[in-house]
């Protein structure tokens, strides 16, 4: 056995680059962006640009690879290839302006759907004609096996190099960045895995039209793993359908996942054994194929009922829209193969790809339909009498519309300019230079403002069973920091989203502000820590009487002196000042629900 030399590896990498230059450049873009994201303390603007680089790189890798295979098979001339690649690159980078997943979560799903569609393009780009069915199967068999091999090699390489790095660290007392293993994994998956996978793409593609080889392991995997799994799902679903008919009630929404799981395993099984279906010793394949699609008919009816149940109660959202589309697609595919037979298996990825592209944009797309559906629900709810259930539904819809479609999706429900409100909070939160979650806090502030404009309490939590109190500093936003060297803003709903501590530096000393079960804050230096007495201040508030500022929200105005506590520690004056706090009291148990606190450190 010959081990590959570095020279041979270099020649292989060069050959891959010459064949697929644009896909590899996109892979480098995605990988370098993801590795750069592991660098701490990057500005939020840089983070957003790097995330864009990561998803544009991933989308570009799949889309340009699909075109490269199409161009190679059709033997397109270089000027045409260059022109189309320029158009594709322009389209991909335009997506970074059209889609904003940082403001609209619906755009995250659109990016995932586009990635799915572009990967399906890879499977059909080279062989999409009716007479190229055999070559289509052989290419996708090669890609499937190469993907599995690439994943195995990448995993083994990562484990081996990680052990080597750890050994150097232990034996030579070397200090490594804590992100080195993540960066190594990203490099292996993004660069090595991509190079290895692309080096295994069959060449020349024309030879696949005569290829007849079939891996025995693939048949075993299908026959003894995929088909039994599909059969188990089928038995569960048929039993559940019988239960529904016997008890005569609408199905649980979870059943849709099982039905789609059965469809995926069943179709994958049929695709993998497709070349063997006409062999005498494999008559069971035709039997399984026919029965699979016949059994899908009652399951599709069950799926329709499950979808109807969710949509009739709560309207259409992106996930339900996708479920509706998949139900329609599954109905089409089932009828197609029952009528036309199993010959044209390309219909599965081609139809899925077309549908994925169609629903991504336009007034018929998942974003427009979902937004309009929930806006209609909100409009109807605002017309009926206020109840706890109605108000909570409104909160849920406001949350959804704001998070998935942006603040302007709520503009039709108020005359106040929501754009101006968002700008106000954005500028206000920027003043807190130590707040790593300014964008998140701006979103929460804006959303709360919308709820107030609609006459609802943004702090209400339906899970709370006891009495709820809001306390607000009478001198809110009026703060003297003349003697303070460091001012830190802590909000339990934003400041600790990823970590349980916040790092600061004061007078040459490093500190951490840590939270404990949302009820207490500590200032930590080395092994020593100082309680900021948050819980103690909260308990004292409940024992005193204060004028009520807002009866609807049960909000009390508190003098600043009752919300401020100064302690001396390590030669410094540590001041805790509460701006606002929400407390629930139930069965003599006090729980802090939310708070906003200033921590001032002065000599």
N, C-alpha and C positions, 0 to 999 in steps of 0.2 A: 504493500500500500504506500503510495506517494503522498507526502504532506505538501499542500500548496505553498509555494515560495511567495515571498512578498512581491516579487516581480510578477508572478502569475496573478496574484490578487489585484495588483495595480492594473494589469492588462484587462482583467475582467471588469473592474470598476470603470475603466476608460471605455470599454465596449458598451457597457450599460449607458454611460453618459452620452455616447455618440448616438445610440439608438433612441434614448428617452431623455434628452437634455432638459426640456421644459418641466416635465414631471419631477425630475430630480431637483431642479432649482426651487420648485414649490415645496418639496420635502425639506430642503435646507431652510427655507423661510419659516415654515411651521416649527421645525425643531429649534432653530436659533431663538425664535420668539418665546417658545415655552421655556427654554433654558434661561433666557433673560428674565422671565417672570419669577424665577426662583431667587433672584437677587432681592434682598430686603431693602425696605425704606425707599422704594421707588415711588415717585410722584404718581398720583392716581391717573393723570393724563397719560403718562408713559405706560402704565399698566393697561389702560384701555387700548392704546395703539398696539401693544404687544399681543393682547388677546385677539385683536383684529388680524394681526399677522398670522397668528396660529390658525384661526379658522379659514382665512383666505388661502393659506398654504395647504391645508387639508382638502378644501374644496378643489383647489387648483390641481393638486396631485391627481385626483380621480378624474376630473374633467379633461385635462390635457392628455392623460394616459389613454382615455377612451378615444380621443381624436387621433393620437399617435397610432393606435392600433387600426383605426379606420383608414387613415392615410397610407399606412404600410400595406394593408390588404388591397386598397384601390390604386396603389402606386401613384399617388398624387404628386404633382411637380412641386419643387421647392418654393416657388413664388406663392403658390396657393397655400401651402403649409404655413409659410411665414405670415401671410395675410390673415389666415384663420386663427393662428396662435395669438397674433396681436389683438384680434377681436375678442378672443376668449379671455386674455389677460385684462383687457379693458373692462369687459363685463364683470369679471371676478372682483376687480378693485372697486368697481362702481357699487358692488354689494355692500362694501364697508360704509358707504354713504347712505344707501337706501335702507339698510337694516341697522338697527341700533339695539342690540340685545341688552345694553346697560340701562336703557330707559323702558323698553317693552319686552317683557318675557315671551310674548308670542313670537318674537323674532328668533328666539333660541330654537323653538320648535321648527320654524321655517328653515333655519340653517341645517338642522338635523334632517329634515325632509329632503332638502337639496343635496346634502351629502349622500343620502340613501339613493336618490335618483341618479347622481353622477356615478356611484359605484355600480348601479345596474347598467348604466351606459357602457362601462368597461366590459361587462359580460356579453353585450350584444353588438358592440360597435363594429367588430371585425367581420362577424358572420350574422347578418340580419335578414338574409333572403331565404325564401322557402326552401330552395334546393341546397342550402348550406347547413341543414339541420345536424348532420353528423359532425361536421367541423365545429359547429357551435358547441356541441356537447364535449368534444375532445378538448377544446380550448378551456372551457370552464372546469373540466376535470383537472387539467394541468394547473390552472390558477388556484383551485381549491386545495389540491395536494401541496402546492408550493407554499400557500399561505400557512397551512398546518406545519410544514417543515420549517418555515421561517420563524414561526412563533416558538417552536421547540428550540431551535438554534439560539434565538435571541434570549430566551429564558436561561438556557445553560450558560451562555456567555456572560450574562448579567450576574448570575450566581457565582460563577468562577471569579470574575473580576472583583466582585464585592468582597469575597473572602480574601482575595489578595490585598485589597485596600485595607481591610480590617486587620490583616496580619501585620502589614507595615505599621499601622497605627499602634498596635499593641506592642510589637517587638522593638520598634525604634522610637516609641513615645512621640509619634508625629501627630500634630494637630491638623485635622481635616475640617473643612466646612461641613456643617450638619446637612447641607444640601447636596453633598457630593454624590450620594447614592441615587437621589432623584435625578440629578443631571446625567449621571451615567445611564440610567434607565431610559431617559428621554433621548439621549444620543443613540443608544443601541436600537430603540424602537424606530426613531425617526430616520436615521441614516443607514445603519447596518442592515436593519430589517428590510428597509425599502430597497437598498442595493441588492440584497440577496434575493428578495422576491422578484424583482424585475429581471435579474439575471436568469431566472428560470422560465420566463415567458417564451413559449415555443417560437423557433425561427428556422426556416421561413414559415409563415402562417399557412401558405398554400398546401403544405404537406399534411396538414390536419384533415383535409377533405378525404384523404385515403387512409387515414389512421384508423385502426380497428382494435388497438390494445385496450384491455380492461383490467384494472387491478383487482385481484381476488379479494384483497382486504376490504375494498369498498363495498363489495357485495355482502361480505360478512357483517360489516358495520351496519349496513342498511337492514339486513335481514334479522339480525339479532339485537340491535340497539334501537334504531329509529322506528321501525315498524312496531315492535312491542310497546314502545313509549306511546306511539299514536293510538295503539289499541287500548291501552290503559285509559288514556284520555277519553276515548270513545265510550268505553263501558261506564265511566263515571258520568259522562254527559247524558247518555241514554237513560241511566238510572235516575238522574236528576230530572230529566224531562218527564219520565213516568211519575215521579213525585209531584211535579207541578200539575200534571193532568189529574192526578188523584186528589190533591188538595185544592186544586183550582185557584191558584194565586200567581201573581206575576213573578218572573224570575229575579234572582239576585244579580246585581250588576257585575259581580265577580265572574259569573259564568262566561262572559264574553272573552276573558283572558284564556280560559280553558279551550273554548271553541277555536280561537285563533291559534293557540298552541297545537291543537289537533291538526288544523289546516297546514301549519308550517311544517310539522314533522312528517305529515302525510305527503305533502307536495315535494319536500326535500327527498324523501324516500323514493318517490316515483322518478324524480329527476336523476338520482344517482344510479338507478338500475335501468334507465331508459334503453340503453343499447341491447340489453339482454331479454327484452320483453318478447321477442319473436322466436327465441330458442325453445326447442321442444321440452327441454328439462326445466324450463322456467315458466311454465304455464300459470303458476301461482301469481306471477307479477300482473298478468292481465286481469286475473280474478280480483286481486287486491285493488288494482286501479279502478275497476268498475264499481266495486263495493264501496271504495273510499268516497267517490263522488256521489254515490247514491245515499250514503249515510250522511253526507254533508247537507242534504236537502232539509231534513228535520232540524238539524243543528242550526242552519241559517234562519229558519223560522224562530227558533229559540233566541238566536242572536238579535233578530229584529225586535222581539218582545223586550229583551233586556235593554236595547238602545232606546226603544220607545218609552220605557219606564223612566229612565234617567232624563231624557230630553223633555218629556211632558211635565216632570216635576220641577226641573231646574234650568230648562232652556239649553241652548247649544253653547259649548265652550270648544276650545281648540281640540282637546282630547276626544270629546264626543263627536266633533265633526270628522276627525280622522276615523273614528270607529264607524260612523255612518258610511263614509267612503269605502272603507275596507269591507263592510257588509255588502255594499253594492258590487264591489269588485269581485268578491268571493262568489256572489250569485252569478255574475257574468262568466267567470272562469268555470264554475261547475256546469252550467248549461253548455258552454262552448265545448268542453271535453266530453260531455255525455253525448252531444250531437256529432261533433267532428272527429272524435277519437283522440288518441294520445300522441299523434305523430308530431305536431308542431308545438313542441315544449317551449319554444322561444316566446310564445304568446304570454307566458307567465311574467318574465322580467320586462318584456317590451310594454305590456299593458300597465304594469305597476309603475314603471318609469314615467310613462306618459301621464298617468293620473297624478303622480307625485309632483310633476312639474306644473300641471294645470292648477292644482289646489294651492300652490305656493303664493300666487299673486292674483290680483284682479278682484272685482266685486263679487265673484263667485268663490273666492279663495277662503281658506279657513279663518284668516284674520278678520276680514270684513263681515262674514256671516256670523261669527262668534260675537264680535263687538255689537252688531246690530241686535242680535238676540238678547243679550244681557242688558242693553240700553232699553229695550222694550219692557223687559221685566222690571227694571228699576223705575221706569216711568209709571207702570201700572201700580207698583207698590206705594209710590209716593201719593197716589190718589186715594188710597184706602185709609181707614182709621188706624191710628198708631197703637200697636201692641208690642210686647217684648219680642214675639216671634217675627213680626213684620220688621221691627227695627233691626233685629239681628240679620235678617235676610238682606236688608239694605246695606248693612256694614259689609257683609260678605261680597255683595256685588260691587260696592265701591272699591273694596280691596282688589277684587279681580280686575275691574276695568282700569284702575290706576296702575297695577303691577304689570298687567299683560298688554295694555294698549296705551298707556301714558295718560298724563293728567288731562289732556285735551279731550279725551273720550268722555269726560264728566262735564265739560263746558256747557252742553245743552241744558243742564239741570240747575244752572245758576247764572245770574246776570253779572256777578263779580268776575273779573278777569283772573282766571286760574293761572294763566301765564305770568301775570304780575306777582301773584302769590308765590309761585315757584321761584321766580327770580329773587324775590325778597328773602326767602329762606336760604336760597343758594348763597347769596351774598353774606347773610348773617352767619351761616355755618362756616364760611371760609375764614372768618375772623379767628376761629379756634384752630390754630396752626397744628396743634397736637392731636386733633381728632382725625383718625385714619379713615373714618366712615362718613365723611361729609355728604357724599351722594346719597347714602342710605338714610341719613338723618334728614336731609332735605325732602326725600320722598315721604318719610313718616310725618314730618311737619305739615307738608302739603296735603297729604291724605287726611290728617286730623282736621285741617282747616275746612276741607270739603264736607266732612261729616258735621262740623259745627254749622256750616252754611245750610245744611239740610235739616238742622235742628236735632241732631243726635249727639250723644256723649261719646267722644272717641275713646275714652278710658274704660267704658263699660266692658265687662267680661262676663259672658253668660254662665261660665263655669263657677263663678263666685256665688257662694251660698249665704254669706254673712253680710255685715254692714260694710259699705265701702266709703272711704273718706279721701278727698283730695285736699292737700295743703299747698298753698302758694305763698311765696315770700312777698311781703308787702312792698319791699324795695327791689322787686324783680328787675333784673337787667341793670340795676344801679349798683356799680361795684367799684370800690376804691382799691387800686392795686399799686399805689405809690411805693410802698415798702416791700412789696412781694417781688421776688425774682422770678418765680415760676407760678403760672396759673394753669391749672389743668381742669378741663371739663369732663365729667364722667356721667354717662347716661347708660343705665343698665340695658336699654333696648338697642344700643348701637356700639358702645365703646368696646364691648368684649365679645363681638360676634364670632371671631375665630379663635382668640386666645382668652385665657382666664386672667391675664395680667396686661398692664400697660407700662412700658418702660419710659422713664424720664431721667433727666440729669439736672441736679441743682447744686450750685456751689462746688462743682468738681466732684460730686458724689453721685453714684448711680443708684436709682431707686426703681422699685416696681410698685404699681398700685394693683392689688389683687382683690378679687371678689370671692365671697364664700356663700354659696347657695342663694344668691341674689339678695341676701339679707344684711351683709356686712362688707365693708371695704377695709383693706389693710394697706399700710405703707410699709414696704419691705426693703431692708438693706442687709444684704448678706443673709445671716441666719436670724437676725432680729426683725421684729415686726411691731407696728403700732396700729391699734384699732382706731379707725376714724369715727367710731361711735355712732354709726348711722342708725343702727337698730335702737340704741339708747335714746337718741333724739326723736325717733319715730314714736317710741312708747310714751315719751313725755308729752308729745303733741296730743295724744288721746286723752290725757289726764286734765287738760286745760280747756278753757272755753274761748272761742274766737268768733268774730263776726262772720256770718256766712256771706260769701261773695256771689255764689251762683247756686240756687236751690236745685236746678235741674241736674247739675253734676256733683252736688254735695261738696262744693269747694269752699274752703275757709281761708281767709287772709290772715297771715301770721306775721307778727313783727320780726324783723331781721334778727334781733338778739336771741329769740327763741329757736332760731334755725341755724345758729352759728356757734361753733365750739373751737377754741384755740388750745393747743397742747404744745408743750416744749419737749423736743426729742432730738438728741444728737446735736445739741447746740443751735437748733433751728425752731422757729415758730411755725407749727403746722395748723392751719385753719381749715376746718370743714364748714362749708356753707351750703345749705340746702336751698335750691331754687324752687323745686316742686317735688311733691312726694304723694304717691297713692298708697293707701293702707287698707287692708281688709281685716276685719275683726270678727271672728267666729268662734263660739264656744271657748271664750277666754284665750284664744290663740290669735296672736298678731302676726300678719304676713305683709311684708313690703312688696307691692305689686310693680311699682315703677318709681323711678326717681331721676332727678337731674341735680348733680352736686358739683360745686366748685371746690377745688383743693388749692389753697394758696400756701406757698412755702416762702418764708422770709427769714432773714438773719435775726 
